[in-house]
């Protein structure tokens, strides 16, 4: 197979780290951080992409601090909207782009899992900036795959898994929101889904360009997810005690940014098109915590 050259943005993030770990070695993956490649600078983006030809761009760069985006909406917009616009414009006619988005483009009021063509209605600045980014990607590069995902966790960096482990070592009781539902998504599984789609693109298969959902299953609440983390961590001797996880309502946990009550994403489309199954988050949680214990 011909060696393909792939640009991966946001190399310090947990998804990029998983992609770097799992990407087939027969391809040339160029992983760049914000310091190396500032997607919000159009002049820099255009100059770099003209000088360095790529067969695919995977955009995992994003401003992801949901609460901070309420204080710094322009910064979130600069990265999530205009950074996406720059990449999409510069790559159009040059190479396809795979862009990572979020469940936060929805308002969370739907009782059943969200489909790709459901009405978007973000309820915080982070979600608005990510939706704007989707629209920019779609407007300028027809060869694009947008993947919406939710509740990412991994062995890399700061995420819900890392937070629950740290707090559980310090406290016998923790309070976690119990009325927000979604699908915890293994970053490892998400990276493998992206790689599979990339290989389909490289093989010049007929691709149905557009937006897809990929998330974990079964759906659960933040409280139930935390309980599973604690139970699993205790099983692998990572916690001195089985920390008590109690549920609280969203109104009892005050945050700057409003969170959607439902982040459940329907994964049927990506399965029907690419035979990619939802991430089994319980299996992945066991795999990660078992590796911690060894």
C-alpha positions as a printed Julia matrix, in Angstrom:
294×3 Matrix{Float64}:
   0.0    0.0    0.0
   1.17   3.51  -0.81
   2.38   5.45   2.21
  -0.08   8.22   3.05
   0.84  11.46   4.76
  -1.61  12.54   7.48
  -1.73  15.8    9.44
  -3.01  15.45  13.01
  -3.75  18.7   14.83
  -3.95  19.18  18.59
  -1.26  16.6   19.33
  -1.29  17.18  23.1
  -4.93  16.14  23.51
  -6.04  12.71  24.68
  -7.55  11.74  21.33
  -4.43  12.75  19.41
  -2.27  10.75  21.81
  -4.41   7.65  21.21
  -4.27   8.21  17.46
  -0.49   8.55  17.6
  -0.3    5.29  19.53
  -2.66   3.32  17.26
  -2.04   4.76  13.8
  -0.61   2.21  11.36
   3.16   2.57  11.1
   3.05   2.17   7.32
   1.69   5.72   7.09
   3.4    9.02   7.89
   1.46  10.67  10.72
   2.56  14.26  11.37
   1.2   15.24  14.8
   1.43  18.95  15.57
   0.6   20.89  18.73
  -0.78  24.43  18.95
   2.76  25.71  19.31
   3.78  23.95  16.07
   0.64  24.65  14.07
  -1.83  27.34  15.12
  -5.05  26.56  13.27
  -6.49  29.99  14.2
  -3.85  31.71  12.03
  -5.03  31.45   8.4
  -1.79  32.76   6.94
   0.18  30.12   8.84
  -2.27  27.35   7.9
  -2.24  28.19   4.18
   1.53  28.54   4.05
   2.11  25.23   5.85
  -0.38  23.22   3.79
   0.98  24.56   0.5
   4.5   23.63   1.52
   3.58  20.24   3.01
   1.13  18.18   0.96
  -1.1   15.81   2.92
  -3.45  13.0    1.93
  -5.71  13.57   4.95
  -6.17  16.0    7.84
  -7.52  14.84  11.2
  -8.57  17.86  13.23
  -8.62  17.04  16.92
  -7.52  20.54  17.97
 -10.18  22.33  20.0
 -10.87  24.67  22.88
 -12.53  22.16  25.2
 -12.82  23.9   28.59
 -16.62  24.12  28.73
 -16.87  26.44  31.73
 -13.97  28.64  30.67
 -15.7   29.18  27.33
 -18.39  31.1   29.22
 -15.74  33.6   30.36
 -13.74  33.57  27.13
 -16.24  33.01  24.3
 -14.02  34.79  21.75
 -11.15  32.42  22.45
 -13.41  29.37  22.07
 -14.77  30.82  18.81
 -11.29  31.64  17.52
 -10.18  28.01  17.84
 -13.37  26.03  17.35
 -14.99  28.12  14.61
 -12.27  30.03  12.8
  -9.63  27.33  13.25
 -12.02  24.89  11.57
 -12.77  27.44   8.87
  -9.06  27.9    8.13
  -8.38  24.17   7.89
 -11.44  23.56   5.75
 -10.7   26.36   3.3
  -7.02  25.52   3.01
  -7.62  21.78   2.54
 -10.49  22.06   0.05
  -9.45  20.57  -3.26
  -6.24  19.29  -1.65
  -7.3   16.48   0.69
 -10.2   15.21   2.81
 -10.62  16.2    6.45
 -11.92  14.28   9.47
 -13.18  16.71  12.09
 -14.11  15.89  15.69
 -17.2   17.52  17.19
 -19.42  17.06  20.21
 -22.82  16.11  21.61
 -22.97  19.68  23.0
 -24.34  20.92  19.66
 -27.73  19.66  20.96
 -29.83  21.13  23.78
 -30.24  17.79  25.58
 -34.03  17.87  25.8
 -34.71  14.93  23.49
 -35.78  11.76  25.31
 -34.33   9.37  22.73
 -30.77   9.26  21.28
 -29.9   12.05  18.87
 -29.68  11.35  15.16
 -27.22  13.19  12.92
 -29.95  15.26  11.23
 -31.76  16.24  14.43
 -32.07  19.97  15.01
 -29.01  21.5   16.66
 -29.49  23.97  19.5
 -26.42  24.42  21.72
 -27.03  25.81  25.21
 -23.52  27.0   26.09
 -20.69  28.88  24.39
 -18.57  25.77  23.9
 -21.42  24.03  22.06
 -22.09  27.12  19.95
 -18.44  27.39  18.93
 -18.28  23.69  18.02
 -21.47  23.91  15.96
 -20.03  26.92  14.15
 -16.94  24.81  13.47
 -19.07  22.05  11.95
 -20.78  24.55   9.67
 -17.43  25.94   8.54
 -16.08  22.47   7.8
 -19.2   21.61   5.81
 -19.21  24.91   3.91
 -15.71  24.75   2.47
 -14.56  21.15   2.05
 -17.03  18.71   0.45
 -14.71  15.78   1.29
 -15.27  15.83   5.02
 -16.26  13.49   7.81
 -17.54  15.13  10.98
 -17.65  12.81  13.99
 -19.69  13.89  16.99
 -18.75  12.12  20.19
 -19.4   12.39  23.92
 -18.0   11.9   27.42
 -14.45  11.02  26.37
 -12.26   9.08  28.79
  -8.84   7.48  28.55
  -5.55   6.85  30.3
  -4.29  10.13  28.8
  -4.6   13.53  30.45
  -7.44  15.06  32.44
 -10.87  13.51  32.02
 -13.75  12.17  34.13
 -12.01   8.86  34.81
  -8.88  10.59  36.07
 -10.94  12.98  38.22
 -13.03  10.24  39.88
  -9.92   8.17  40.67
  -8.19  11.16  42.26
 -11.18  12.25  44.35
 -11.98   8.69  45.43
  -8.49   8.33  46.91
  -9.16  11.4   49.05
 -12.81  10.99  50.07
 -15.13   8.24  51.3
 -18.17   9.96  49.77
 -18.55  11.84  46.49
 -21.64  13.47  45.0
 -22.16  13.09  41.24
 -24.95  14.34  38.97
 -27.48  11.58  38.35
 -29.93  13.21  35.92
 -27.64  13.76  32.93
 -27.38  10.83  30.52
 -24.98   9.92  27.75
 -22.56   7.38  26.35
 -19.06   7.38  27.88
 -16.67   7.0   24.97
 -13.27   5.35  25.06
 -10.72   7.56  23.3
  -8.97   4.36  22.23
 -12.11   3.11  20.47
 -12.73   6.53  18.91
  -9.18   6.56  17.55
  -9.7    3.11  16.01
 -12.95   4.28  14.38
 -11.16   7.28  12.89
  -8.32   5.08  11.63
 -10.78   2.69   9.98
 -12.46   5.56   8.14
  -9.05   6.94   7.15
  -8.1    3.59   5.64
 -11.37   3.53   3.69
 -10.47   6.97   2.31
  -6.94   5.84   1.43
  -8.34   2.76  -0.35
 -10.46   5.13  -2.45
 -13.66   3.43  -1.36
 -16.88   5.25  -2.13
 -17.3    7.45   0.94
 -20.58   8.95   2.07
 -19.21  12.29   3.25
 -21.03  14.04   6.07
 -21.71  13.86   9.81
 -21.62  10.72  11.97
 -22.09   9.92  15.63
 -19.71   7.68  17.56
 -20.08   7.18  21.29
 -20.16   4.61  24.05
 -22.91   2.17  24.93
 -24.87   1.35  27.04
 -26.13   4.82  27.9
 -25.73   5.76  31.52
 -25.67   8.69  33.95
 -22.6   10.46  35.32
 -23.4    8.91  38.72
 -23.58   5.37  37.32
 -20.41   5.94  35.32
 -18.63   7.1   38.49
 -19.92   4.08  40.41
 -18.55   1.75  37.75
 -15.17   3.52  37.86
 -14.98   3.15  41.64
 -16.06  -0.49  41.58
 -13.58  -1.35  38.84
 -10.71   0.58  40.44
 -11.33  -1.14  43.77
 -11.3   -4.53  42.02
  -7.8   -3.8   40.72
  -6.56  -2.51  44.1
  -6.33   1.08  42.93
  -8.48   2.4   45.79
  -8.13   1.73  49.53
 -11.92   1.65  49.97
 -15.1    1.33  47.94
 -16.0    5.02  47.82
 -19.7    5.81  48.2
 -21.08   7.58  45.1
 -24.31   9.43  45.73
 -26.51  11.08  43.14
 -27.43  14.75  43.09
 -29.59  16.77  40.72
 -28.13  19.1   38.11
 -29.5   22.09  40.04
 -27.39  21.08  43.05
 -24.14  21.13  41.07
 -23.54  24.72  40.0
 -21.37  25.3   36.92
 -20.83  28.36  34.73
 -21.93  26.52  31.61
 -25.3   24.8   31.34
 -24.96  21.11  30.45
 -27.4   19.15  28.27
 -29.52  16.66  30.2
 -29.21  14.11  27.42
 -26.0   13.5   25.48
 -27.18  10.18  24.06
 -26.04   9.81  20.45
 -27.53   7.31  18.04
 -24.7    5.26  16.45
 -26.73   3.53  13.73
 -25.46   5.6   10.79
 -21.75   4.94  11.35
 -22.5    1.22  11.78
 -24.61   1.05   8.62
 -22.0    2.9    6.57
 -18.71   1.6    7.99
 -19.73  -1.39  10.19
 -18.25   0.49  13.18
 -19.9   -0.59  16.43
 -20.41   1.71  19.45
 -17.66   1.77  22.04
 -18.23  -0.72  24.87
 -17.21   1.63  27.67
 -17.37  -0.97  30.43
 -14.88  -3.21  28.63
 -12.6   -0.26  27.94
 -12.82   0.91  31.55
 -11.73  -2.55  32.69
  -8.87  -2.61  30.19
  -7.53   0.76  31.31
  -7.81   0.17  35.06
  -6.41  -3.36  34.78
  -3.33  -1.87  33.09
  -3.02   0.62  35.99
  -3.02  -2.27  38.45
  -0.27  -4.19  36.68
